[in-house]
């Protein structure tokens, strides 16, 4: 497996997700402005215009968690020697970019100079010792639920007719 290519693909996916979430927030802000300012409608049916942008903002937290630990880091502990070797090669190529960010996840200060000298086993043990949830499984499920809620919200807003 080419973990370096997968890392760069994840970075591209993350940028697309960032811009998608920003677009959704701007679309809801424009809809709110049109409904509340232009049409001067303040009715409970339009509450989603106020609530959903906040949910979209909170989705940024899920996005950050999803991509904070690159795929190759858990693979540093893989029982298959070929996968582990590929993960170690990816670590060496991406060390300067990835390890300092991983050290920032620690609840206490860790000397950033340590990033240069950590072995692959130490990096894997460090991340494992953080005891984080598996956001690679949680985040896609969250965003599927988010997409369903988004479609339902837009559909319900399209069906709202004030005064009926």
C-alpha positions in Angstrom: 0.0 0.0 0.0 1.3 3.5 -0.8 0.6 5.4 2.4 2.2 8.6 1.1 -0.2 8.7 -1.8 -3.1 7.9 0.6 -1.9 10.7 2.9 -2.0 13.3 0.1 -5.4 12.0 -1.1 -6.7 12.5 2.5 -5.4 16.0 2.5 -7.2 16.7 -0.8 -10.4 15.1 0.6 -10.1 17.3 3.7 -9.8 20.5 1.6 -12.9 19.5 -0.4 -14.8 18.9 2.9 -13.6 22.2 4.3 -14.9 24.1 1.3 -18.1 22.1 1.2 -18.9 22.9 4.8 -18.1 26.6 4.2 -20.4 26.7 1.2 -23.2 25.1 3.2 -22.8 27.7 6.0 -22.8 30.5 3.4 -25.9 29.1 1.7 -27.8 28.9 5.0 -26.6 32.5 5.8 -27.9 33.7 2.5 -31.2 31.9 3.0 -31.6 33.3 6.4 -30.9 36.8 5.1 -33.5 36.4 2.4 -36.1 35.0 4.7 -35.5 37.2 7.8 -34.4 40.5 6.2 -35.8 40.6 2.7 -39.1 38.8 3.3 -39.3 39.8 7.0 -40.5 36.4 8.1 -39.8 35.2 11.6 -41.7 32.0 12.1 -40.8 28.8 13.9 -40.9 26.8 10.6 -37.7 28.5 9.7 -35.8 27.6 12.8 -33.6 25.3 10.8 -32.0 28.4 9.2 -30.7 29.3 12.6 -29.8 25.8 13.9 -28.3 24.0 11.0 -25.4 26.5 10.4 -24.3 25.9 14.0 -24.4 22.1 13.4 -22.3 22.7 10.3 -19.8 24.7 12.3 -19.6 21.8 14.8 -18.9 19.5 11.9 -15.5 21.1 11.5 -14.5 19.5 14.8 -15.4 16.1 13.4 -13.5 16.9 10.2 -10.4 17.8 12.2 -10.6 14.6 14.3 -11.1 12.5 11.1 -7.9 13.6 9.5 -5.6 14.3 12.5 -4.0 10.8 12.6 -2.8 9.7 9.2 -3.7 6.2 8.0 -0.1 5.0 8.1 0.3 5.6 11.9 -1.9 2.7 13.1 -0.3 0.6 10.4 3.1 1.0 12.2 1.8 -1.7 14.5 0.4 -4.0 11.8 1.3 -7.7 12.2 2.0 -7.9 8.4 5.7 -7.0 7.9 5.1 -5.6 4.4 2.4 -3.2 5.6 4.5 -2.2 8.6 7.5 -1.6 6.3 5.3 0.6 3.9 4.1 2.6 6.9 7.6 3.1 8.2 8.7 4.4 4.7 5.7 6.8 4.7 6.7 8.0 8.2 10.2 8.7 7.0 8.9 10.6 4.0 6.3 12.6 5.9 8.0 12.8 9.3 8.6 16.6 9.3 5.0 17.3 8.4 3.2 14.7 10.4 5.0 14.0 13.7 5.0 17.6 15.0 1.2 17.7 14.5 0.8 14.4 16.3 2.9 15.7 19.3 0.4 18.6 19.6 -2.3 16.0 20.4 -0.7 15.3 23.7 -2.5 16.6 26.8 0.8 17.9 28.1 3.7 19.7 26.4 6.0 17.5 24.4 9.3 18.9 23.1 8.9 19.4 19.3 12.5 18.5 18.7 11.6 15.0 19.8 9.8 14.6 16.4 13.1 14.2 14.6 14.4 11.4 16.8 11.2 9.2 17.5 11.3 5.8 16.0 8.3 4.3 14.2 7.5 2.2 17.3 7.6 5.3 19.5 5.3 7.2 17.2 2.8 4.3 17.1 3.0 3.9 20.9 2.6 7.7 21.4 -0.6 7.8 19.3 -1.9 4.6 20.9 -1.2 6.0 24.3 -3.5 9.0 23.6 -6.5 6.7 23.8 -8.4 8.4 21.1 -11.6 7.1 19.5 -11.3 5.7 16.0 -12.5 8.8 14.1 -11.7 7.1 10.8 -14.9 5.0 11.5 -16.9 7.6 13.4 -16.5 10.6 11.1 -17.9 9.0 7.8 -20.9 7.8 9.7 -21.4 11.2 11.2 -21.2 12.8 7.7 -23.7 10.4 6.3 -26.1 11.3 9.1 -25.3 15.0 8.5 -26.0 14.6 4.7 -29.4 13.0 5.5 -30.2 15.8 8.0 -29.1 18.4 5.4 -31.3 16.9 2.7 -34.3 16.6 5.1 -33.7 20.2 6.3 -33.6 21.7 2.8 -36.6 19.6 1.8 -38.6 20.8 4.8 -37.6 24.4 4.2 -38.7 24.1 0.6 -42.1 22.8 1.7 -42.7 25.6 4.3 -45.3 28.2 3.2 -45.9 30.9 5.7 -49.5 31.5 6.6 -50.7 27.9 5.8 
